Amino acid sequence: MNKKYLLLSLGLVSVMALAACGTEDNAPETSNAEETSQESKETVDTTQANVTEDDDADDEVSVDNDWEHQIGDTNDDGTIKLLMRNDTTDVLETGTMSLNLPQVTVSEIMEWSADLAEYYDFEPTGVIQIDMEVSNSSDDTINYYMDQATITTNTGEQLEPDLLSSDHIGGEFIGAVNKSGSVRYLLKDSNPNDVEWVRIIIDGPYDENLDAVGEDIDVQIDF
């Protein structure tokens, strides 16, 4: 992921480069019941019950708390807004290849700059980003192009990767090696706020003789 692409330098997907950031929660202090009156004890018990309920509520809605950027955040210049994220996908296996999708995100493009318009014949409404971590468990050379995945959405769009802003991580895996990067898709005709799921379709891997060594992947990511 050392290559720098035009769209990255112009900030199209700057908010999408999200890094995991662990958080720590401090437990609330409790009063010593033996040193308080009955009235104080009742107040403390009520307060503790409310705190517990609040903590439980936070647990239900804070699945995004391990990420540095939260749902609703925008990039520094306010041109892209993060709408939704799924980071619960299981590792996908095909032949000797293992594919992990740490996160799939949908963002809304709030403003399309004139600089970017020069390179596109349409003005996108949003960005779908798929982060990928892939590894080969074999010592053989395997060809796998997961970064050329086709996606479809519940809003009726079928999209190919945006080559300018995506990392190029597919190709030859010479033995037991690992690769990672982000693949991005530009929504053309639909409102990104209406995206409820993304279907990801990836052709299976093949060996040096062009023989298939794994099954195609077809998985749906829900938001």
BELFEN-V101471 format. One record per backbone hydrogen bond with DSSP energy under -0.5 kcal/mol. CO is the residue of the C=O (numbers start at 1). NH is the residue of the N-H. E is the energy in kcal/mol with one decimal. If there is no record, write none. Layout:
BEGIN
co	nh	e
CO	NH	E
CO	NH	E
END
This chain:
BEGIN
co	nh	e
5	9	-2.3
6	10	-1.7
7	11	-0.7
7	12	-2.2
8	11	-0.9
11	14	-0.8
13	16	-1.0
13	17	-0.6
14	17	-0.8
16	18	-2.3
19	68	-2.1
31	33	-0.8
32	35	-1.5
33	36	-1.3
37	41	-2.6
38	42	-2.0
39	43	-1.8
40	44	-2.9
41	45	-2.7
42	46	-2.3
43	47	-2.5
44	48	-3.0
45	49	-2.2
46	50	-2.1
47	51	-2.5
48	52	-2.6
49	53	-2.3
50	54	-2.5
51	55	-2.7
52	56	-2.5
53	57	-2.3
54	58	-2.5
55	59	-2.4
56	60	-1.4
57	61	-1.2
58	62	-1.4
62	65	-2.0
64	67	-1.8
66	21	-3.7
70	73	-2.3
73	82	-2.9
75	78	-1.7
79	110	-3.0
79	111	-1.4
80	75	-1.7
81	108	-3.0
82	72	-3.1
84	106	-2.2
86	104	-2.1
92	99	-3.3
94	97	-2.2
96	137	-2.7
97	94	-2.5
98	100	-0.5
98	135	-2.0
99	92	-3.4
100	102	-0.6
100	133	-2.5
103	131	-2.6
104	86	-2.2
105	129	-2.2
106	83	-2.5
106	84	-1.8
107	127	-2.3
108	81	-2.6
108	110	-0.8
111	113	-0.6
113	117	-1.8
114	118	-0.9
116	119	-2.0
116	120	-0.5
117	120	-0.7
122	124	-0.7
125	109	-2.4
126	187	-2.2
127	107	-2.6
127	129	-0.5
128	185	-2.6
129	105	-2.5
129	131	-0.5
130	183	-2.6
132	181	-2.1
133	100	-3.4
134	179	-2.8
135	98	-2.5
135	137	-0.5
140	142	-0.6
140	175	-1.0
142	144	-0.5
142	173	-2.8
143	206	-2.2
144	171	-2.6
145	148	-1.6
146	149	-1.2
150	201	-2.8
151	159	-2.9
152	199	-2.9
153	156	-1.8
157	153	-1.6
159	151	-2.3
161	163	-0.9
162	166	-1.5
167	169	-1.0
171	144	-2.6
172	174	-0.6
173	142	-2.1
173	175	-1.6
175	177	-1.9
177	136	-2.2
179	134	-3.0
181	132	-3.1
182	167	-3.1
183	130	-3.0
184	162	-3.5
185	128	-2.8
185	187	-0.6
187	125	-2.0
187	126	-0.7
190	192	-0.5
191	194	-2.3
192	195	-1.3
196	223	-2.6
197	154	-1.3
198	200	-0.5
198	221	-3.4
199	152	-1.8
199	201	-0.5
200	219	-2.3
201	150	-2.1
202	217	-2.8
205	213	-2.3
205	214	-0.7
206	143	-3.2
207	210	-2.0
211	207	-2.4
217	202	-2.9
219	200	-3.5
220	222	-0.6
221	198	-2.4
END
